[in-house]
Amino acid sequence: MSAPNSAYPDIPEAQPEKPKRHEWPLWEIFIRGQHGMSHRHVGSLHAPDAEMAIKNARDVYTRRNEGVSIWAVEARHIAASSPGDKGPFYEPSESKVYRHPTFFDIPDEVGAM
């Protein structure tokens, strides 16, 4: 954009370039607890790479030695369905009645399931 007192009003004046802000990628952190086999999502953090994400996650999310395993997944690699699409997305499974245990006879010895 030219200044009002510019000698050449049709030529834009050079704007100083702002330094580009480089932000580290976002990582989603999952921790496996002492008494379980599954990992649970505990939070997110920014880190330059996977190794640093795991080290930062150790420091932030396992301060009391409650974890035995850490997963760090770059957030841009996670694909998810939308809760708003719940009806149409899960609708096909309702037409597959064979997936429900109503067609099986459960022996009395098994008890309540």
N, C-alpha and C positions, 0 to 999 in steps of 0.2 A: 504494500500500500504506500502511495507516495505522500510525502509531507506537503502541507499547503504552500510552503514557500520554496519548494523545490524548483530548480532551474529546468528540470525535465519532468513535467507532471505525468506524462504517459509512461514513464519507466519506473517500475517499482524499486524502492530503495532496498538494499540488501538488509535482510533481517539477520541478526546474529543467531547462529544455530544453537538451540538448546541442547545440552548434553543428553543423549538418549539414556533413559533409565532402564537399567537391566535388572529385572527381578528374577530371583531364583524360582524354579518350578515348585508347584505345590505338591506335597506328598501326603497320601492318606496312610495312617499308621494303624496296624492291627497287632495286638498282643495276645499270645497264648499264655494263659495263667498256669500256676503251679499244679492245679488239680483239674485239668481239662484237656481235651484233645482239639478243641476248635479255637480259632483266633477270633478276637472281638475287636471291632473298630473302636479306637480310643480317642482319635483326634487327627488333626492335620498340622503340618508344619512346612516351612520353606527350607530347601537345602539345594546346594549346587549339583549333587549327585546322590546315587543310592547309598553309597557307603556313609556319607555324611548324614543322610536322612536317618539311617539306622542308629548311628552314634548319637545324634540329637534326640531321637525317640527314646533311646535308652536313658539319657539324662533327664528327659522331661517326663516320660510316662512310666518308668520303672524305678523310681527312687527308693522304694521300699522292698526291692527284690521280689516283686509280685509276678514278674514275667519270666518265662523260660525260652520264649521265641518271639522274634519281632519280624513282621512283614512290613515293608515300605513299598507302596505302589504309587507311581506318578499318577496324579489325578486325571491327567488328560487321557490316560489309557483305560479309564473305567467307563463302561457303557452301562446305562441304567434305563429301565422303563419308567414312565411317568405315572405317578399315582392317579392322575386325572384320566388315564387310559385304562384304569383297572377293569371296568366292565368289558369293553371290547377285547382287551388283551387276554383276559383269562376265560372268556366265554367258551372257546373251543373245548376246554377241559371238562365243562359241565356235560357235554354231549358224549363223553366217554365213560359211561357208567361202569364199565368193567374195571375201572381204576378204584372203585369204591369197594370196601370189603363186605358189601351186603350179599354177595353171591357165594360166600364161603361159609361152611358150617364149622363153627368153633367147638372143639371138644369141651365137655364139661370140666375136664381136669385142668384146662388152661385157666379158667376163672375169668375175672373181668380184665378186659384189655383196654 
